Protein backbone atom coordinates (compact mmCIF):
# COMPACT_ATOMS: atom_id res chain seq x y z
CA UNK A 1 0.00 0.00 0.00
CA UNK A 2 1.55 3.30 -1.10
CA UNK A 3 1.57 6.20 1.37
CA UNK A 4 2.12 9.93 1.07
CA UNK A 5 0.92 13.19 2.64
CA UNK A 6 -1.27 14.33 -0.26
CA UNK A 7 -2.26 13.22 -3.73
CA UNK A 8 -3.34 15.76 -6.39
CA UNK A 9 -4.52 15.06 -9.91
CA UNK A 10 -3.82 18.13 -12.04
CA UNK A 11 -5.40 16.95 -15.29
CA UNK A 12 -6.46 17.36 -17.94
CA UNK A 13 -8.49 14.20 -17.39
CA UNK A 14 -12.14 13.14 -17.53
CA UNK A 15 -11.81 11.51 -14.08
CA UNK A 16 -9.16 12.54 -11.55
CA UNK A 17 -9.25 9.34 -9.47
CA UNK A 18 -11.02 6.15 -10.38
CA UNK A 19 -11.62 2.65 -9.09
CA UNK A 20 -13.38 0.08 -11.19
CA UNK A 21 -14.64 -3.31 -10.11
CA UNK A 22 -14.26 -5.59 -13.14
CA UNK A 23 -16.12 -8.53 -11.69
CA UNK A 24 -18.04 -9.88 -8.74
CA UNK A 25 -16.28 -9.44 -5.37
CA UNK A 26 -13.18 -7.84 -6.88
CA UNK A 27 -13.60 -4.50 -5.04
CA UNK A 28 -16.08 -4.33 -2.19
CA UNK A 29 -15.89 -0.56 -1.52
CA UNK A 30 -14.61 1.66 -4.29
CA UNK A 31 -13.37 4.44 -1.99
CA UNK A 32 -12.96 4.53 1.79
CA UNK A 33 -11.72 7.83 3.20
CA UNK A 34 -11.89 9.54 6.56
CA UNK A 35 -11.10 12.97 7.93
CA UNK A 36 -11.23 14.65 11.32
CA UNK A 37 -14.04 17.01 10.30
CA UNK A 38 -15.15 15.84 6.84
CA UNK A 39 -14.75 12.42 5.33
CA UNK A 40 -15.54 13.41 1.75
CA UNK A 41 -15.85 16.88 0.25
CA UNK A 42 -17.04 17.39 -3.29
CA UNK A 43 -17.27 20.68 -5.19
CA UNK A 44 -18.76 21.08 -8.64
CA UNK A 45 -17.00 24.11 -10.16
CA UNK A 46 -19.15 24.53 -13.29
CA UNK A 47 -21.13 27.26 -11.53
CA UNK A 48 -17.94 29.12 -10.59
CA UNK A 49 -16.52 29.70 -14.07
CA UNK A 50 -15.18 33.15 -14.93
CA UNK A 51 -16.96 34.99 -16.40
CA UNK A 52 -20.15 33.57 -14.79
CA UNK A 53 -22.54 31.76 -17.11
CA UNK A 54 -26.27 32.18 -16.27
CA UNK A 55 -27.94 28.84 -15.60
CA UNK A 56 -24.68 26.96 -15.04
CA UNK A 57 -24.70 24.25 -12.37
CA UNK A 58 -22.08 22.07 -10.75
CA UNK A 59 -22.95 19.03 -8.61
CA UNK A 60 -20.93 18.64 -5.43
CA UNK A 61 -21.55 14.92 -4.85
CA UNK A 62 -23.40 12.47 -7.09
CA UNK A 63 -24.40 8.97 -6.15
CA UNK A 64 -25.98 6.41 -8.47
CA UNK A 65 -27.58 3.38 -6.88
CA UNK A 66 -28.31 0.11 -8.64
CA UNK A 67 -31.15 -2.35 -8.16
CA UNK A 68 -33.06 -1.32 -5.03
CA UNK A 69 -30.00 0.42 -3.59
CA UNK A 70 -29.90 4.10 -2.65
CA UNK A 71 -28.12 6.72 -4.66
CA UNK A 72 -26.74 8.34 -1.49
CA UNK A 73 -26.88 6.90 2.05
CA UNK A 74 -26.04 8.85 5.17
CA UNK A 75 -25.93 7.64 8.76
CA UNK A 76 -25.86 10.20 11.54
CA UNK A 77 -23.56 9.95 14.51
CA UNK A 78 -24.54 9.35 18.12
CA UNK A 79 -24.25 12.41 20.34
CA UNK A 80 -21.62 12.16 23.05
CA UNK A 81 -22.79 12.15 26.66
CA UNK A 82 -23.24 15.60 28.12
CA UNK A 83 -24.25 17.22 24.81
CA UNK A 84 -27.16 19.62 25.33
CA UNK A 85 -28.95 22.40 23.43
CA UNK A 86 -27.89 20.92 20.10
CA UNK A 87 -29.28 22.10 16.78
CA UNK A 88 -32.50 20.28 15.74
CA UNK A 89 -30.58 18.81 12.80
CA UNK A 90 -27.90 17.30 15.05
CA UNK A 91 -26.97 13.67 14.29
CA UNK A 92 -28.98 13.77 11.06
CA UNK A 93 -28.24 11.12 8.47
CA UNK A 94 -28.26 13.70 5.67
CA UNK A 95 -28.15 17.47 6.03
CA UNK A 96 -28.73 19.93 3.24
CA UNK A 97 -28.39 23.70 3.31
CA UNK A 98 -29.78 25.66 0.40
CA UNK A 99 -27.87 28.43 -1.32
CA UNK A 100 -29.10 31.72 -2.74
CA UNK A 101 -31.44 31.02 -5.64
CA UNK A 102 -32.33 33.44 -8.45
CA UNK A 103 -35.45 34.74 -6.64
CA UNK A 104 -35.08 33.33 -3.12
CA UNK A 105 -33.06 30.88 -1.09
CA UNK A 106 -32.77 27.38 -2.48
CA UNK A 107 -34.26 24.40 -0.63
CA UNK A 108 -32.11 22.51 1.85
CA UNK A 109 -33.22 19.16 0.44
CA UNK A 110 -34.93 18.50 -2.89
CA UNK A 111 -36.58 15.26 -3.87
CA UNK A 112 -37.93 14.34 -7.30
CA UNK A 113 -40.17 11.28 -7.45
CA UNK A 114 -39.35 8.50 -9.87
CA UNK A 115 -41.51 7.18 -12.69
CA UNK A 116 -44.82 5.62 -11.76
CA UNK A 117 -46.05 8.09 -9.10
CA UNK A 118 -42.82 8.08 -7.12
CA UNK A 119 -42.77 10.10 -3.90
CA UNK A 120 -40.61 13.22 -3.93
CA UNK A 121 -39.55 12.94 -0.28
CA UNK A 122 -40.34 9.99 1.99
CA UNK A 123 -39.88 9.91 5.73
CA UNK A 124 -40.47 7.04 8.16
CA UNK A 125 -40.18 7.61 11.88
CA UNK A 126 -38.45 5.23 14.24
CA UNK A 127 -40.46 2.66 16.17
CA UNK A 128 -41.30 3.45 19.80
CA UNK A 129 -39.09 2.15 22.59
CA UNK A 130 -39.92 1.33 26.19
CA UNK A 131 -39.38 4.89 27.48
CA UNK A 132 -39.84 6.94 24.31
CA UNK A 133 -42.65 7.40 21.78
CA UNK A 134 -42.20 6.73 18.10
CA UNK A 135 -40.66 9.45 15.96
CA UNK A 136 -42.62 11.37 13.32
CA UNK A 137 -42.10 10.48 9.69
CA UNK A 138 -41.58 14.09 8.63
CA UNK A 139 -41.19 17.19 10.81
CA UNK A 140 -40.95 20.75 9.60
CA UNK A 141 -40.03 23.85 11.60
CA UNK A 142 -40.63 27.20 9.98
CA UNK A 143 -37.82 29.72 9.99
CA UNK A 144 -38.29 33.23 11.29
CA UNK A 145 -38.41 35.35 14.39
CA UNK A 146 -41.51 35.59 16.63
CA UNK A 147 -41.17 39.39 16.51
CA UNK A 148 -40.77 39.51 12.72
CA UNK A 149 -41.90 37.55 9.70
CA UNK A 150 -42.52 33.88 10.34
CA UNK A 151 -42.86 30.87 8.08
CA UNK A 152 -44.88 27.68 7.85
CA UNK A 153 -43.45 24.45 9.20
CA UNK A 154 -44.79 22.43 6.26
CA UNK A 155 -46.46 23.60 3.06
CA UNK A 156 -48.34 21.47 0.57
CA UNK A 157 -49.66 22.43 -2.86
CA UNK A 158 -52.17 20.15 -4.51
CA UNK A 159 -52.39 19.60 -8.26
CA UNK A 160 -55.71 19.49 -10.07
CA UNK A 161 -58.52 18.40 -7.75
CA UNK A 162 -56.16 16.96 -5.15
CA UNK A 163 -55.40 18.30 -1.71
CA UNK A 164 -52.38 20.31 -0.65
CA UNK A 165 -52.07 18.27 2.56
CA UNK A 166 -53.95 15.06 3.34
CA UNK A 167 -53.75 12.75 6.35
CA UNK A 168 -55.00 9.23 7.01
CA UNK A 169 -55.44 7.88 10.52
CA UNK A 170 -54.28 4.37 11.39
CA UNK A 171 -57.03 2.00 10.16
CA UNK A 172 -56.15 -0.43 12.96
CA UNK A 173 -56.47 2.13 15.74
CA UNK A 174 -58.24 5.38 16.56
CA UNK A 175 -55.64 7.67 15.02
CA UNK A 176 -56.73 10.99 13.55
CA UNK A 177 -56.10 11.83 9.93
CA UNK A 178 -55.14 15.41 10.78
CA UNK A 179 -54.94 17.17 14.16
CA UNK A 180 -54.01 20.75 14.90
CA UNK A 181 -52.99 22.52 18.10
CA UNK A 182 -53.29 26.28 18.24
CA UNK A 183 -50.64 28.63 19.54
CA UNK A 184 -50.42 29.48 23.23
CA UNK A 185 -52.33 32.36 24.80
CA UNK A 186 -49.77 34.23 26.88
CA UNK A 187 -50.30 37.94 26.27
CA UNK A 188 -52.55 40.51 24.66
CA UNK A 189 -50.39 40.43 21.54
CA UNK A 190 -50.18 36.64 21.38
CA UNK A 191 -53.88 35.81 21.37
CA UNK A 192 -53.47 32.13 20.63
CA UNK A 193 -54.20 30.60 17.26
CA UNK A 194 -56.92 28.16 16.19
CA UNK A 195 -56.17 24.47 16.09
CA UNK A 196 -57.27 24.20 12.47
CA UNK A 197 -57.96 27.10 10.12
CA UNK A 198 -59.70 26.73 6.76
CA UNK A 199 -59.99 29.59 4.28
CA UNK A 200 -62.26 29.16 1.28
CA UNK A 201 -61.16 30.28 -2.17
CA UNK A 202 -61.46 34.04 -2.56
CA UNK A 203 -61.76 34.69 1.19
CA UNK A 204 -59.27 36.83 3.10
CA UNK A 205 -56.54 35.12 5.11
CA UNK A 206 -57.77 36.16 8.53
CA UNK A 207 -57.70 34.89 12.11
CA UNK A 208 -60.73 34.37 14.41
CA UNK A 209 -62.25 37.62 15.67
CA UNK A 210 -61.61 38.41 19.36
CA UNK A 211 -64.14 37.71 22.06
CA UNK A 212 -66.14 40.55 23.63
CA UNK A 213 -63.80 42.90 25.42
CA UNK A 214 -60.97 42.11 23.04
CA UNK A 215 -60.11 38.82 24.76
CA UNK A 216 -58.26 36.10 22.82
CA UNK A 217 -60.38 33.61 20.90
CA UNK A 218 -58.33 30.39 20.52
CA UNK A 219 -60.98 28.30 18.77
CA UNK A 220 -60.46 24.66 17.90
CA UNK A 221 -61.61 24.99 14.28
CA UNK A 222 -62.04 28.24 12.36
CA UNK A 223 -63.47 28.42 8.88
CA UNK A 224 -64.04 31.33 6.50
CA UNK A 225 -66.25 30.72 3.50
CA UNK A 226 -65.00 31.86 0.13
CA UNK A 227 -66.92 33.48 -2.66
CA UNK A 228 -66.79 34.63 -6.23
CA UNK A 229 -68.57 37.16 -8.42
CA UNK A 230 -67.25 35.65 -11.65
CA UNK A 231 -69.87 36.34 -14.37
CA UNK A 232 -69.40 32.79 -15.66
CA UNK A 233 -71.41 31.57 -12.66
CA UNK A 234 -74.38 33.76 -13.57
CA UNK A 235 -74.72 35.12 -10.03
CA UNK A 236 -72.39 35.63 -7.05
CA UNK A 237 -71.62 32.52 -5.03
CA UNK A 238 -70.66 32.26 -1.39
CA UNK A 239 -69.41 29.22 0.48
CA UNK A 240 -70.08 28.20 4.06
CA UNK A 241 -67.31 28.54 6.60
CA UNK A 242 -67.67 24.94 7.81
CA UNK A 243 -69.82 22.03 6.60
CA UNK A 244 -70.31 18.82 8.50
CA UNK A 245 -71.97 15.68 7.13
CA UNK A 246 -72.76 12.83 9.48
CA UNK A 247 -71.66 9.30 8.72
CA UNK A 248 -74.24 6.79 7.56
CA UNK A 249 -74.24 3.02 7.77
CA UNK A 250 -76.75 0.20 7.71
CA UNK A 251 -77.16 -2.41 10.43
CA UNK A 252 -77.60 -6.08 9.52
CA UNK A 253 -81.35 -5.73 10.12
CA UNK A 254 -81.56 -2.99 7.49
CA UNK A 255 -82.14 -0.17 9.97
CA UNK A 256 -80.01 2.91 9.31
CA UNK A 257 -77.42 3.93 11.89
CA UNK A 258 -76.82 7.57 11.00
CA UNK A 259 -75.01 10.39 12.79
CA UNK A 260 -75.26 14.13 13.24
CA UNK A 261 -73.51 16.40 10.79
CA UNK A 262 -72.34 18.72 13.57
CA UNK A 263 -72.54 18.34 17.34
CA UNK A 264 -71.88 20.94 19.99
CA UNK A 265 -71.49 20.49 23.75
CA UNK A 266 -71.62 23.56 25.93
CA UNK A 267 -69.56 24.07 29.07
CA UNK A 268 -71.00 25.64 32.18
CA UNK A 269 -73.83 28.02 31.35
CA UNK A 270 -72.92 28.26 27.68
CA UNK A 271 -74.79 26.76 24.75
CA UNK A 272 -73.88 23.65 22.85
CA UNK A 273 -74.45 25.54 19.60
CA UNK A 274 -74.72 29.33 19.36
CA UNK A 275 -75.68 31.28 16.26
CA UNK A 276 -75.56 35.01 15.59
CA UNK A 277 -77.57 36.34 12.69
CA UNK A 278 -76.18 38.62 10.03
CA UNK A 279 -76.74 42.38 9.99
CA UNK A 280 -79.45 42.12 7.34
CA UNK A 281 -82.06 40.41 9.53
CA UNK A 282 -80.20 37.12 9.31
CA UNK A 283 -81.35 34.17 11.39
CA UNK A 284 -79.09 33.08 14.22
CA UNK A 285 -79.78 29.37 13.77
CA UNK A 286 -81.77 27.75 10.97
CA UNK A 287 -83.02 24.19 11.13
CA UNK A 288 -84.84 22.04 8.59
CA UNK A 289 -86.73 19.17 10.13
CA UNK A 290 -86.87 15.75 8.55
CA UNK A 291 -90.02 14.16 7.16
CA UNK A 292 -91.55 10.82 8.20
CA UNK A 293 -90.02 9.27 5.08
CA UNK A 294 -86.59 10.63 5.88
CA UNK A 295 -84.40 13.53 4.85
CA UNK A 296 -84.37 12.33 1.26
CA UNK A 297 -88.04 13.08 0.65
CA UNK A 298 -88.81 15.24 -2.36
CA UNK A 299 -90.21 18.07 -0.23
CA UNK A 300 -87.15 18.37 2.01
CA UNK A 301 -84.59 17.75 -0.73
CA UNK A 302 -86.00 20.49 -2.90
CA UNK A 303 -84.65 23.22 -0.63
CA UNK A 304 -81.17 21.74 -0.26
CA UNK A 305 -78.11 22.56 -2.37
CA UNK A 306 -77.62 20.28 -5.37
CA UNK A 307 -74.45 18.57 -4.07
CA UNK A 308 -76.14 17.87 -0.70
CA UNK A 309 -79.08 16.22 -2.45
CA UNK A 310 -76.77 14.08 -4.55
CA UNK A 311 -74.65 13.15 -1.52
CA UNK A 312 -77.67 12.16 0.55
CA UNK A 313 -79.33 10.21 -2.24
CA UNK A 314 -76.11 8.31 -2.97
CA UNK A 315 -75.56 7.46 0.70
CA UNK A 316 -79.09 6.07 1.01
CA UNK A 317 -78.47 3.54 -1.74
CA UNK A 318 -75.04 2.58 -0.39
CA UNK A 319 -73.06 4.15 -3.22
CA UNK A 320 -69.53 5.31 -2.62
CA UNK A 321 -69.39 9.07 -2.21
CA UNK A 322 -66.63 11.63 -2.43
CA UNK A 323 -66.09 15.21 -1.35
CA UNK A 324 -68.70 17.76 -2.48
CA UNK A 325 -67.93 19.33 -5.86
C-alpha positions, -999 to +999 in steps of 0.1 A: +000+000+000+016+033-011+016+062+014+021+099+011+009+132+026-013+143-003-023+132-037-033+158-064-045+151-099-038+181-120-054+170-153-065+174-179-085+142-174-121+131-175-118+115-141-092+125-116-092+093-095-110+062-104-116+026-091-134+001-112-146-033-101-143-056-131-161-085-117-180-099-087-163-094-054-132-078-069-136-045-050-161-043-022-159-006-015-146+017-043-134+044-020-130+045+018-117+078+032-119+095+066-111+130+079-112+147+113-140+170+103-152+158+068-148+124+053-155+134+018-158+169+003-170+174-033-173+207-052-188+211-086-170+241-102-191+245-133-211+273-115-179+291-106-165+297-141-152+331-149-170+350-164-201+336-148-225+318-171-263+322-163-279+288-156-247+270-150-247+242-124-221+221-107-230+190-086-209+186-054-215+149-049-234+125-071-244+090-062-260+064-085-276+034-069-283+001-086-312-023-082-331-013-050-300+004-036-299+041-026-281+067-047-267+083-015-269+069+020-260+089+052-259+076+088-259+102+115-236+099+145-245+094+181-242+124+203-216+122+231-228+121+267-232+156+281-243+172+248-272+196+253-289+224+234-279+209+201-293+221+168-325+203+157-306+188+128-279+173+150-270+137+143-290+138+111-282+111+085-283+137+057-282+175+060-287+199+032-284+237+033-298+257+004-279+284-013-291+317-027-314+310-056-323+334-085-354+347-066-351+333-031-331+309-011-328+274-025-343+244-006-321+225+018-332+192+004-349+185-029-366+153-039-379+143-073-402+113-075-394+085-099-415+072-127-448+056-118-461+081-091-428+081-071-428+101-039-406+132-039-396+129-003-403+100+020-399+099+057-405+070+082-402+076+119-384+052+142-405+027+162-413+035+198-391+022+226-399+013+262-394+049+275-398+069+243-426+074+218-422+067+181-407+094+160-426+114+133-421+105+097-416+141+086-412+172+108-410+207+096-400+238+116-406+272+100-378+297+100-383+332+113-384+354+144-415+356+166-412+394+165-408+395+127-419+376+097-425+339+103-429+309+081-449+277+078-435+245+092-448+224+063-465+236+031-483+215+006-497+224-029-522+202-045-524+196-083-557+195-101-585+184-078-562+170-052-554+183-017-524+203-006-521+183+026-540+151+033-537+128+063-550+092+070-554+079+105-543+044+114-570+020+102-562-004+130-565+021+157-582+054+166-556+077+150-567+110+135-561+118+099-551+154+108-549+172+142-540+208+149-530+225+181-533+263+182-506+286+195-504+295+232-523+324+248-498+342+269-503+379+263-525+405+247-504+404+215-502+366+214-539+358+214-535+321+206-542+306+173-569+282+162-562+245+161-573+242+125-580+271+101-597+267+068-600+296+043-623+292+013-612+303-022-615+340-026-618+347+012-593+368+031-565+351+051-578+362+085-577+349+121-607+344+144-623+376+157-616+384+194-641+377+221-661+405+236-638+429+254-610+421+230-601+388+248-583+361+228-604+336+209-583+304+205-610+283+188-605+247+179-616+250+143-620+282+124-635+284+089-640+313+065-662+307+035-650+319+001-669+335-027-668+346-062-686+372-084-673+357-116-699+363-144-694+328-157-714+316-127-744+338-136-747+351-100-724+356-071-716+325-050-707+323-014-694+292+005-701+282+041-673+285+066-677+249+078-698+220+066-703+188+085-720+157+071-728+128+095-717+093+087-742+068+076-742+030+078-768+002+077-772-024+104-776-061+095-813-057+101-816-030+075-821-002+100-800+029+093-774+039+119-768+076+110-750+104+128-753+141+132-735+164+108-723+187+136-725+183+173-719+209+200-715+205+237-716+236+259-696+241+291-710+256+322-738+280+314-729+283+277-748+268+247-739+237+229-744+255+196-747+293+194-757+313+163-756+350+156-776+363+127-762+386+100-767+424+100-795+421+073-821+404+095-802+371+093-814+342+114-791+331+142-798+294+138-818+278+110-830+242+111-848+220+086-867+192+101-869+157+085-900+142+072-916+108+082-900+093+051-866+106+059-844+135+049-844+123+013-880+131+007-888+152-024-902+181-002-871+184+020-846+177-007-860+205-029-846+232-006-812+217-003-781+226-024-776+203-054-745+186-041-761+179-007-791+162-025-768+141-046-747+132-015-777+122+005-793+102-022-761+083-030-756+075+007-791+061+010-785+035-017-750+026-004-731+041-032-695+053-026-694+091-022-666+116-024-661+152-013-687+178-025-679+193-059 
